[in-house]
Amino acid sequence: MKKKTLLISITTTLLFNLIIVFLVDLITTKMTPGRAISGNGNPAIILWFLEIPCYLLLLAGIFILIRKEQYFAKGKAVFPFVFLLLFGLSLYLQYIHAIDIYKTLNNLIDRFGVINQYTNTVFINYYSFFSGIFGLLSIFQRYLPRAR
């Protein structure tokens, strides 16, 4: 695959993933204290079936681009450290985001299960999106052999 084609496909997949993450956030019902619980179902779960394969495709495309173009091949140790730091920061922000949602829910939806119309953004959000990318960049670009 040519570099230009690979970059276009990665950029398109990246934009598509960001749009889906935005739509999941938009469709997810927000719990407001003192209001009734919505029983409208979980329409954002449909977007999960689009997001997960597209996200894996994006990670694979980034991985192929890094290996093929030999980015970070100079052996500078700063890049893995920066990416690892960003990975840790995005995981921490994801944890804070999940705790905030579960505090807002305050055991009001125990009968719905873990995945419901209020908790979609715990699993599909910008923090998890970027933590996967930063994790890939910090781990694989440093420890996998380079293409010759």
N, C-alpha and C positions, 0 to 999 in steps of 0.2 A: 504494500500500500504506500502510495506517495505521501510525503510529508504534508503537502497542502490539503490533500483529501482527508488525511487523518486529523489535521487541525480543524478543518471544517466540520467533520463528524463529531469531534469532541466538543467543539463550541456549540453545535446544535443540540447535542445531548445534554450539555451543561445548562443551556437555557431552558430546555424542555423540563429537566429535573427541577430547576428553580421555580418554574411556573407551577409544577405539580405540588411542590412543597408549599408554595403560596396558597394554592387552592385548598389543600388539606387544612391549612391554618384558617382560611376563610370559612370553610364549610363546618369545621369543628364547632360544636355548641359550647359557648362559654358559660360557666356556672356563675350565677350572680347570687350572693347570699340573700336569703329571705324570699327568694322566688321559687316557684314550683319547678319540679324536675320535668324536663322535656322527655316525651316518649316517642319522638319522631323517627327513631331508628338511627342508623349510622351510615349516611350516604358517602362519607369520606372514605369508608373502607374500600370502595370501588377504586379509588385513586391509588390505594396501596398496591393493587395488582399491576398498575402501570409504573409506579415509582420504584419498586424494588428491582425489577429486571432492568429498567432504564438506568438506575443508579449503579448496578453491577456492571452494566455495559460502559458507563462513564468511567468507573474505576479501572476496568480492563483497558479502555482506550488510553487513559493517562499512563497506566503501567507500560503499555506498548510504546507510547511516545517517549517515555523516559529511557526505556531500554534501547530503542532504535536510534534515537538521536543522541544518546549518551550524555544527557544533561547531568550535571554534577560529577562528571568523570574526572575532574581535576583533583579529586580527593580532598576537597576542603571539608574539614570536620564541622564547620560552622552551620552548613545547611541542614544536616540531620538534627543537630541540636535545636536550631530555630524551629524546624518542623515538629520536632518532638515537644517543644515548649508550646507551640500553637495547638498541637493535638491535646496536650494536657489541659490547656486553657479551655478548649472547646468541650472537652469531657466534663470539666468542672461546671461550665455554664449550662450544659445539658442537665447535669444533676440538680443544679439550683432551679432550673426551669421545671423539672419533674416534681421536685419537692413543693414548689409554689403551686402547681396545679393540684397535687394531692392535698395540700393544706386547704385550698379553696373548696375542694370537694367535701372535705371534713366528714368522711364515712357516710355520705348521703346516698351514694350509688353502689353500695356493696352488692346489691342484687343483680347488677348489670354485668359483672365480671370485669376483667382487667382492660379489655379492649372494648370501648364503648364510645358514644358520641361526644363525651367530655374528655377522653384521654388520647385522642388521635395524635395530638401535637406532642405528647410525651415521647412517642416513638418516631414520628416523622416530623422533623423540624430542622431549622437551619443549623443548629448546633450539631446534631447528629450527621447532617449532610457534610459539614466542613470537617468534623472529626474523622470521618472516613477518608476524606481526601488528604488531610494532614497526616493521618496515620499511615496511609499508603506511601506518601512522600518521605516520611521520616524512617520508615522501616525498610521498604523494598529498594529504594534507590541507593541505600548504603550497603546492604548485605547480599544482594543478589549479584551474580557475575554479570559483567557488561558484555554486550554484543560486540563482536570484533568487526 
